[in-house]
């Protein structure tokens, strides 16, 4: 009888290219859609805030229109991006506009306030929040709840505000404590524009709650243009400070430790990760009560079970458990052969005397064989197995 041989070509179970494409086309299509959506969103958002509050930008959120109107009135505009340039430009004939005060570090804010406090010039803070307003405008605090109305009426005696009328100043609201300040454009009782005179000299600080009156696309609405030109055109020179992350003064904060360099909230984040890891460990190690024996749906050969358990013991180097299982099984089989009840098969005082009398052998050697210490290595375990088999054969023969 001859055997049929088959070439090692692909079998009917091997998937074809068409089947592979059918199974994976959904995933491929989803990935392509996600990539297209990501590119589209990035393209849209990249231009949304381009040149924000930059007097050189003609975009909707730029401020080029304000700069050109001021230039028509003889006010020069100069853009600076470093703290040293901003501090050096402070003077009685200069208006210093800080476009993003909250981007300044605490040290930068303190140095800038020192330079502008006695300069007799005007300092305009655009939307300073809690991180910066207290340092740059001492005595002023920002309210956490912003204004819900964007267009507000002046309701104050400040000439610039009265001439401009309603304007889009609704944004951050402020509270001035112990200051003789002009509070304008209130929203729910709190002003969104403050003018704080200097303690000595003719300088002042203007706190503006929203940047809308400086945007190109909002300049023609309400009295935005009038208010912006009056606030920024009171001096012949306007220095427009755009804080930059590349400024060396932003990192010149002295000697810092490891924890100073970590972002805020790292401790809470680490605690959350620890709790999540603990819950995951409990979930993976859960036990729903004791193990329940279950009848196998198919019959398994005893040799396969023994071989599988032996491999597990060998993988875990559990020679002690393997030897204990071999000795226990041998004692269970030997006990009926020498007249010992099964309940006492694992009691040395009952089993060993009966075996010694049956074999006329050494009880000490039998005790070491059936109740001795675990083997030290695999060779000793194999030797123990052979000795147990030999003992059982001898008892059966006798």
Phi, psi and omega in degrees: 000127182259152179261141177277136178248148182237144177289147182283047177274177182294139179270178181291342180279346180288129181289141176276170179299323180294320179293320178297318179295321180297323182284328187256354185294328178297316179294317180298317180297319179296319179296318180297317179298318179296319179295317180297317179296320180295317179295318181296316180295318179296321180293320180291317183284336180294331181261353184292318184246024181292127179068034182297126179058028177261121182291355176262355185262135177262008178291172185298325180261011172277180184228030182293326181297318179297316181297321180291321177295322177292324178295323176298335181262011175087012179261121180275142181242128178232133181264131175233152182233002179238155182293321181298319178295319180295317180293321181291335183274350182294130180190173184293337181256023185230138169257121180258114178258126178254109190287326182221079184298328184291346178281348181279144175285168180301319180293321177296318179298317180296317180294322180291320178296322178298322182286328185265345186299318184245026183274347184063014176258188179251137176243126180248120178257121183264112177052050176288133179259197182302323182295340189231334190294327183293327180277316184281337178224079183305137181094352181252134177237145180267134178279134182295333181269118181285169177286139178272344178258130180273326181259121185229161177264153186299301181053045177206175182262007179293121184304319181298320180288320181294322179289326182283326183077210181298145181207163180273075181253357183297124181185240178285137178256151187230162175230125179256119183252120177069025181240142174271076188246153172276120181251115186234163178051062182284151174226114184055040174090351180245134184285154174250000175218131179232142169236117187248111178293149176290154181297327179218142180093190184253015179279167177202169178233130178250125178253116184250122186284342181215146181271005189302324184290350180260351182285147179299318185279353180247359187293326184277354183271148177050222177254030185298314183297316181298315181294318181295317181293324180286322180289325184261348185254019181283343177237157183289343182235136177239122176253118185258107185265113176255100181303138183235143178289343179277358179292129181297331181291342180289334180254356180275073184244020178084190182285129182236148176268181182297316183290337176289333181276344179284145179291157180295146180089004183294326181294316179295321178296320178295320178297319178296318178297321179296316179296318179297319179295321178295318178295321178296321178294318177296323180294319181287333184257016184293151177227120183264066179085182181290160178292141181248123178293142182226135180290134181287142181288342179227159178278134180243133179299142180297325180295323179293321178295316179297316181296318179296317179293323179297320178295322177296316178299318182293320179298325181267001183055038183266064180292329180295317180291321178297316179295320179297320179294318179297314180296319181296317180295319179296316179297323180296322181281330182283328186305310179296332182289335181251011175081026178257132178300148180301330181293337181252015183294335184254018176254115183301324183295335180263321187279317187294316177300321180294319178294318180298319179291327182286325185255349184057043184248187182276121181293328180294319178294321178295321179296317179295327182283318186266337184227019186281189182284159178296150178292151184279330183214181182294324179297319178294326178294319178295319178298320177298319179298316180296319181294321178295319177297319180296319178299315181295321179295321180294318179295320180293323180291322183280000000 
